[in-house]
């Protein structure tokens, strides 16, 4: 099971990143656990310059923008291969 974290204060952009990530996981049939990280000190641990951020299996894959669902699908596929 993949671990997916959405980093951000809970703004509309953060919600859109989560929506796109959930949709990508569902469309790929990927089992994933989603966690929202809104604590500023926790977000700083990932060393991103802007939110929203997307982390898959503790690897920052995107920060400061809303990725397309197709981009997220490729990151999920890469994470699945790395987990094998």
N, C-alpha and C positions, 0 to 999 in steps of 0.2 A: 504494500500500500504506500502510495506517495504522500509526502507531507507537503502541503501547500500553505504558505503564509501570505496574507495580504497585509502590507505595512502601510499605515496611514491613520489619520485622525478620525476617519469615518465620513469623509466628505463624499459628494456625489461621484467623483472620479474613482475613489477607493471602491465604492459599491459597483461601479461599472467594471473595474478590473476583476472583482470577485465574480460578478455575473458572467463575464467572458471566460474566466478560468473554470467555473463550474460547468458551463455549457460545453467547453472543450473536453473536459474530463468525461462528461456524460456521453458526448458524441463518439468518443474513442473507446468507451467502455472501460475506462480506467478507474480503479478504486483509489480514492484520495481522501485524506483527512484535511479539512480546511480550518485554519486558525486565523483570527483577526488579531493583529498586533497594533495597538493604538498607544501604548506607553512609549513616550518619547525616548526614554533611556534604553528600552529594548530595541527600538528602531535604530538608534545610533550604533548599536552593536553590529549592524549590517553595513555600516559605512556607505550609506547612500546619500546623495546630495539633495534629493527631492522625493516627495511622495506623489502618487502612490508607488509602492514597491511590490514586486512579486518575487517570492522565494520558493523554489522547489527543491525539496530535500536539502535544505540549508545552503543552497546556492542561489545567489541573487541573479535572476535572469532579466529583470527589467526594473527601471526606476525612473520616476519623473514623467511618465507618460502612460497612456492607456494602450496596451498592446492589442492587436487584432486577435480574434479567436484562432485564426490559422497559425499565427506566430506561437501562441500558447500550445497549440497541438504539437508543433515541432519540438518545443522545449519538453513537453510531457513525454514524447517518444524518446528523446535523448535521455531523460531521467530514467525511463524504464530500462533502456539498454544499459545504463551505468549501474543500475541496481541488480542486474543479473549476475 
